[in-house]
């Protein structure tokens, strides 16, 4: 098979790494990819959201399967264009991807399907949104409706924080058009979990559950980020909880989208809060999570390509997924200033290791620099992942590998894998 992975981040590097290990794959490409992905795939100089360019290239290059990593090209309709060419594509249509592209739409789907979630309302003006939050003592979560690269969510504990968040999103438009509307919802309490499935539009196959670390500093302090690390498995997602999530969250969402004429084929991500009343959905994503994908794919023992192809073709009935019983921990190494303004172009040392077995360094915000050196090119630069016999062992191995890597201003959390 000839396979194209679309994207340039850590999730896409993990996908490319896993796909490259399949005996079914004779040629692997990535658009645009990154220096890490270049070690396992041929890079194609096309941006991930270049729908026309990628569609043209996959037809000319006789690609057998397209795997779309990021949300933006999915919302822009890349999967629609590729599918129209008769090429299997792992990733939902633009209509189905709206479950991530619009938080208000996702809430509407949840309400219609009876999926447990937080109480909420949607607003386009500051005053009524503030009144709604005031009636709940200011303990709410403010979310930009559209795509904001994982940074459009503000967890508030007081009314002053709510007003600041609403002004930034609705008035100052810090997230651009994504902030034309906001969802304000009750603030839930409990541990978080990420439950992701492959789906063919009818059936689901669960991946191993994971847990993300959203805030920038240890102890879950500071602003939200796109994710500072993740681990799998999470002890909070027992087999009983997993079965509940499949029955009450993932399958109802897939069926409701199909009922609306928006069949979803790809990876459906449910971000959950495990409350005393049971799991509650915080968000749906229309793709694999980042950084959860990195440790989850480290644990996937099955060949991923048959599962990706089966979902793309609409028939997962004969697909099963097996996972390594060991734990995996992924630590994000971020640039100075992240999640705010960061500098780029700083050389990275230590990438060549050597690293022990069971350790992988996935590139995210990296680029090829002068003299063949790899340099930083974004906020989240690398994810260092390790397998281990339990979370403590996996974390120790991941941090040991991370200590061999350096770039100016490098920052990371020191408590990945320690969340309750």
C-alpha positions as MATLAB code, in Angstrom:
seq = 'XXXXXXXXXXXXXXXXXXXXXXXXXXXXXXXXXXXXXXXXXXXXXXXXXXXXXXXXXXXXXXXXXXXXXXXXXXXXXXXXXXXXXXXXXXXXXXXXXXXXXXXXXXXXXXXXXXXXXXXXXXXXXXXXXXXXXXXXXXXXXXXXXXXXXXXXXXXXXXXXXXXXXXXXXXXXXXXXXXXXXXXXXXXXXXXXXXXXXXXXXXXXXXXXXXXXXXXXXXXXXXXXXXXXXXXXXXXXXXXXXXXXXXXXXXXXXXXXXXXXXXXXXXXXXXXXXXXXXXXXXXXXXXXXXXXXXXXXXXXXXXXXXXXXXXXXXXXXXXXXXXXXXXXXXXXXXXXXXXXXXXXXXXXXXXXXXXXXXXXXXXXXXXXXXXXXXXXXXXXXXXXXXXXXXXXXXXXXXXXXXXXXXXXXXXXXXXXXXXXX';
ca = [
       0.000    0.000    0.000;
       0.926    3.624   -0.585;
      -0.153    5.761    2.369;
      -0.222    9.527    2.979;
      -0.325   11.035    6.467;
      -1.537   14.640    6.504;
      -0.098   16.928    9.186;
       3.128   18.027   10.820;
       2.738   17.555   14.575;
       3.507   15.024   17.261;
       0.291   13.126   16.602;
       1.221   12.780   12.928;
       4.750   11.660   13.763;
       3.298    8.954   16.019;
       0.900    7.898   13.253;
       3.665    7.824   10.655;
       5.938    5.865   13.002;
       3.236    3.274   13.681;
       2.104    3.030   10.039;
       5.717    2.614    8.885;
       5.965   -0.569   10.966;
       3.157   -2.261    9.018;
       4.214   -4.965    6.532;
       1.308   -3.813    4.341;
       2.962   -0.460    3.585;
       5.378   -0.246    0.663;
       5.574    3.560    0.524;
       4.730    6.177    3.159;
       4.418    9.926    2.582;
       3.620   12.903    4.824;
       2.335   16.359    3.924;
       4.027   18.483    5.059;
       5.591   16.354    7.813;
       8.564   17.386    9.933;
      12.210   16.316   10.416;
      11.199   13.448   12.697;
       8.612   12.141   10.261;
      11.225   12.397    7.491;
      13.035    9.435    9.093;
      10.111    7.110    8.304;
       8.314    8.804    5.389;
       8.919   10.862    2.249;
       7.894   14.470    2.851;
       5.555   16.213    0.428;
       5.807   20.046    0.411;
       2.076   20.699    0.782;
       0.412   22.373    3.765;
      -2.092   20.259    5.679;
      -4.962   22.607    4.845;
      -4.145   22.765    1.111;
      -7.250   20.800    0.158;
      -6.860   21.295   -3.600;
      -3.133   20.564   -3.660;
      -3.356   17.416   -1.544;
      -6.361   16.084   -3.460;
      -4.523   16.553   -6.743;
      -1.325   14.977   -5.397;
      -2.953   11.828   -3.970;
      -4.647   11.146   -7.311;
      -1.444   11.663   -9.297;
       0.599    9.598   -6.825;
      -1.755    6.599   -6.741;
      -2.245    6.734   -2.985;
      -4.225    3.846   -1.450;
      -5.049    5.419    1.928;
      -5.017    8.960    3.288;
      -4.817    9.470    7.068;
      -5.703   13.010    8.143;
      -4.237   14.036   11.485;
      -5.258   17.641   12.338;
      -8.737   19.088   12.689;
      -8.408   22.132   10.389;
      -8.177   20.233    7.074;
     -11.046   17.966    8.175;
     -13.302   20.934    8.903;
     -12.173   22.445    5.574;
     -13.394   19.344    3.717;
     -10.204   17.471    2.814;
     -11.765   14.071    3.547;
     -14.728   14.922    1.292;
     -12.458   15.774   -1.636;
     -10.283   12.689   -1.240;
     -13.282   10.361   -0.828;
     -14.824   11.844   -3.976;
     -11.765   10.568   -5.856;
     -12.553    7.036   -4.705;
      -9.556    6.926   -2.347;
     -10.145    5.615    1.208;
      -9.595    8.364    3.766;
      -9.349    8.006    7.530;
     -10.990   11.166    8.790;
     -14.558   12.458    8.828;
     -16.340   14.619    6.295;
     -16.576   18.345    6.912;
     -20.183   17.893    8.035;
     -19.254   15.215   10.585;
     -16.140   17.135   11.726;
     -18.409   19.969   12.869;
     -18.640   18.047   16.140;
     -15.234   19.602   16.796;
     -15.500   22.637   14.541;
     -18.411   24.025   16.572;
     -18.771   23.446   20.308;
     -22.366   24.648   20.086;
     -23.101   21.990   17.443;
     -21.421   19.347   19.604;
     -23.616   20.326   22.545;
     -26.687   20.088   20.318;
     -25.651   16.572   19.273;
     -25.156   15.600   22.912;
     -28.532   16.960   23.917;
     -30.309   15.173   21.061;
     -28.510   11.872   21.748;
     -28.946   12.004   25.522;
     -25.198   12.056   26.091;
     -24.305   13.180   29.629;
     -22.588   16.586   29.643;
     -22.419   19.819   31.618;
     -25.313   22.280   31.788;
     -24.637   25.025   29.244;
     -25.871   27.850   27.050;
     -24.487   29.651   23.995;
     -23.987   33.394   23.602;
     -22.865   35.996   21.081;
     -22.976   38.976   23.477;
     -21.099   39.649   26.697;
     -23.907   40.792   29.038;
     -26.208   37.733   28.875;
     -23.213   35.381   29.090;
     -22.020   37.209   32.192;
     -25.504   37.027   33.728;
     -25.587   33.251   33.137;
     -22.214   32.863   34.825;
     -23.201   35.185   37.693;
     -26.180   32.964   38.506;
     -23.692   30.114   38.985;
     -21.268   31.997   41.185;
     -18.689   32.446   38.429;
     -17.621   28.785   38.559;
     -18.020   28.115   34.862;
     -16.017   27.214   31.781;
     -15.904   29.637   28.848;
     -15.273   28.139   25.398;
     -14.800   29.761   22.019;
     -17.227   28.026   19.690;
     -14.796   27.408   16.820;
     -11.326   25.947   16.403;
      -8.708   27.658   18.570;
      -5.791   25.185   18.548;
      -6.706   23.852   21.985;
      -6.429   27.301   23.583;
     -10.041   28.501   23.413;
     -11.120   27.119   26.787;
     -10.905   29.102   30.030;
     -11.749   27.444   33.359;
     -13.035   30.130   35.735;
     -13.464   30.219   39.502;
     -14.731   33.777   39.927;
     -16.870   36.257   38.013;
     -13.895   38.549   37.313;
     -12.180   35.671   35.478;
     -15.352   35.000   33.501;
     -15.592   38.635   32.394;
     -11.923   38.678   31.401;
     -12.355   35.505   29.339;
     -15.553   36.705   27.676;
     -14.045   40.061   26.778;
     -10.956   38.408   25.308;
     -12.966   35.959   23.189;
     -16.148   37.879   22.250;
     -14.928   41.482   22.231;
     -11.192   41.441   21.539;
     -11.508   38.344   19.331;
      -8.211   36.835   20.433;
      -9.227   33.675   18.579;
     -10.606   35.500   15.555;
     -13.811   34.212   13.995;
     -13.714   31.165   16.288;
     -14.821   33.505   19.087;
     -17.896   34.976   17.394;
     -19.917   32.699   19.652;
     -19.122   31.192   23.046;
     -20.382   28.228   25.009;
     -20.551   28.824   28.756;
     -21.061   25.725   30.848;
     -21.082   24.618   34.459;
     -17.706   23.715   35.888;
     -17.568   20.004   36.632;
     -15.307   18.381   39.224;
     -13.380   15.153   38.991;
     -10.464   13.538   37.150;
     -10.344   13.896   33.379;
      -9.896   11.132   30.849;
      -9.554   10.811   27.098;
     -11.465    7.999   25.435;
     -10.859    7.679   21.704;
     -12.341    5.224   19.254;
     -11.985    4.298   15.618;
     -15.401    4.332   13.971;
     -16.749    3.371   10.565;
     -19.925    5.445   10.947;
     -21.775    2.638   12.694;
     -19.444    0.578   14.876;
     -16.718    1.710   17.276;
     -13.431    0.154   18.384;
     -11.964    1.719   21.510;
      -8.314    2.609   21.858;
      -6.640    2.427   25.254;
      -7.851    5.222   27.532;
      -5.437    8.044   28.351;
      -5.182   11.109   30.547;
      -3.944   14.503   29.395;
      -2.291   17.374   31.310;
      -3.699   20.614   29.905;
      -2.245   23.325   32.117;
       1.261   24.627   31.602;
       2.678   24.231   35.125;
       3.034   21.380   37.626;
       0.048   20.720   39.830;
      -2.359   21.856   37.094;
      -1.543   25.535   37.520;
      -1.387   28.247   34.880;
      -3.225   28.661   31.583;
      -4.527   25.848   29.410;
      -2.351   24.577   26.585;
      -2.773   22.129   23.760;
      -1.479   19.498   26.194;
       1.780   19.163   28.155;
       1.847   15.399   28.365;
      -0.282   12.296   28.647;
      -0.231    8.771   29.971;
      -1.989    5.469   29.296;
      -3.628    3.553   30.854;
      -5.397    5.746   33.377;
      -6.491    3.920   36.543;
      -9.666    6.011   36.594;
     -11.001    4.317   33.457;
     -11.818    0.810   34.606;
     -13.281   -1.759   32.212;
     -16.690   -0.867   33.664;
     -16.195    2.851   32.957;
     -14.918    2.039   29.476;
     -18.045    0.009   28.711;
     -20.207    2.855   30.027;
     -18.432    5.379   27.806;
     -18.835    3.172   24.747;
     -22.555    2.640   25.443;
     -23.584    6.099   26.662;
     -21.151    8.431   24.842;
     -19.382    7.132   21.745;
     -22.050    4.954   20.145;
     -24.848    7.512   20.719;
     -22.698   10.258   19.152;
     -21.903    8.123   16.099;
     -25.553    7.147   15.697;
     -26.823   10.723   16.100;
     -24.397   12.001   13.471;
     -25.483    9.214   11.122;
     -29.145   10.079   11.799;
     -28.381   13.640   10.718;
     -26.845   12.427    7.474;
     -23.302   13.050    8.711;
     -21.742    9.574    9.031;
     -18.431    9.785   10.882;
     -15.496    7.679    9.689;
     -12.224    8.198   11.501;
     -11.174    8.782   15.088;
     -13.754   10.204   17.502;
     -12.294   11.634   20.713;
     -14.364   12.120   23.862;
     -12.788   14.330   26.521;
     -14.433   13.297   29.781;
     -14.786   14.457   33.356;
     -15.322   11.496   35.678;
     -17.742   13.099   38.141;
     -19.395   11.501   41.186;
     -22.519   11.232   38.976;
     -20.630    9.357   36.279;
     -18.721   10.337   33.111;
     -19.641   13.708   31.576;
     -18.439   14.827   28.139;
     -16.337   18.003   28.142;
     -15.689   17.992   24.403;
     -15.637   15.916   21.251;
     -12.756   16.029   18.786;
     -12.952   14.779   15.233;
      -9.491   13.221   15.277;
      -6.925   11.569   17.511;
      -5.808   13.645   20.477;
      -2.411   15.265   20.842;
      -0.458   14.386   23.006;
      -2.602   11.329   23.904;
      -1.981    9.636   20.546;
       1.726    9.302   21.221;
       1.535    7.081   24.350;
      -1.607    5.290   23.098;
       0.061    4.236   19.833;
       3.167    3.221   21.778;
       0.890    0.704   23.543;
      -0.992   -0.473   20.444;
       0.214   -4.017   19.743;
      -1.917   -4.497   16.625;
      -0.989   -3.397   13.114;
      -2.783   -0.060   12.852;
      -3.109   -0.004    9.050;
      -5.894   -2.618    8.685;
      -7.931   -0.748   11.316;
      -7.427    2.627    9.624;
      -8.387    1.156    6.252;
     -11.435   -0.672    7.646;
     -12.759    2.511    9.267;
     -12.157    4.455    6.068;
     -14.038    1.860    4.022;
     -16.934    1.743    6.483;
     -16.594   -1.773    7.924;
     -14.860   -2.402   11.254;
     -16.888   -5.563   11.898;
     -13.874   -7.891   11.753;
     -11.391   -5.497   13.403;
      -9.980   -6.024   16.884;
      -7.309   -3.985   18.652;
      -4.784   -5.354   21.162;
      -2.670   -3.309   23.566;
       0.634   -3.799   25.367;
      -0.065   -4.294   29.087;
       2.773   -1.921   29.928;
       2.119    1.742   30.656;
       3.248    4.621   28.445;
       4.022    8.197   29.448;
       4.579   11.103   27.063;
       6.265   14.334   28.199;
       5.945   17.448   26.035;
       9.018   19.653   25.716;
       7.778   23.166   24.971;
       9.377   26.411   23.874;
       9.961   29.308   26.234;
       6.841   31.468   26.495;
       4.385   28.734   25.526;
       1.336   28.882   25.500;
       1.905   32.560   24.684;
       4.276   34.027   22.151;
       7.333   31.869   21.503;
      10.555   32.289   19.604;
      11.529   29.787   16.931;
      14.684   28.738   15.123;
      16.600   27.552   18.198;
      18.856   24.522   17.537;
      17.895   21.294   19.334;
      20.617   19.009   20.671;
      20.430   15.394   21.801;
      17.868   14.177   19.288;
      20.079   11.356   18.096;
      20.188    9.780   21.547;
      21.003    6.985   21.790;
      17.763    6.160   23.605;
      16.851    2.877   25.315;
      14.387    0.388   23.829;
      10.802    1.425   24.461;
      11.569    5.157   24.103;
      10.422    7.287   21.161;
      10.918   11.014   20.563;
       8.089   12.422   18.474;
       8.639   15.738   16.697;
       5.936   18.414   16.752;
       7.182   21.999   16.434;
      10.440   21.275   14.615;
      11.945   22.271   11.271;
      15.102   21.727    9.277;
      17.584   24.502   10.045;
      20.969   25.619    8.681;
      23.607   22.954    8.278;
      21.092   20.156    8.564;
      20.354   20.908   12.222;
      16.856   20.504   13.615;
      15.457   23.723   15.104;
      12.331   24.711   16.993;
       9.366   25.938   14.943;
       6.443   26.045   17.361;
       5.200   26.029   20.941;
       5.102   22.307   21.623;
       8.393   21.111   20.191;
       8.736   17.409   21.054;
       6.951   14.621   22.924;
       9.249   12.131   24.636;
       7.433    8.820   25.192;
       8.425    5.685   27.043;
       6.955    2.315   27.867;
       7.435    0.973   31.381;
       6.191   -1.520   33.921;
       3.679    0.831   35.498;
       3.298    4.593   35.241;
       6.176    5.423   37.596;
       8.636    3.328   35.603;
       7.386    4.722   32.274;
       7.619    8.283   33.592;
      11.146    7.744   34.906;
      12.217    6.412   31.518;
      10.553    9.286   29.646;
      12.122   11.934   31.881;
      15.485   10.206   31.652;
      15.335   10.455   27.856;
      14.075   14.051   27.981;
      17.105   15.012   30.063;
      19.345   14.214   27.072;
      17.594   16.835   24.896;
      18.154   20.582   25.096;
      17.184   23.822   23.367;
      17.111   27.418   24.543;
      14.264   28.092   26.981;
      13.019   24.486   26.982;
      10.248   23.940   29.509;
       8.235   20.902   30.576;
       6.074   19.709   33.426;
       7.755   17.440   35.933;
       4.616   15.636   37.103;
       3.300   13.872   34.005;
       1.725   10.589   35.054;
       1.108   11.733   38.622;
      -2.459   13.016   38.203;
      -5.085   11.383   40.459;
];
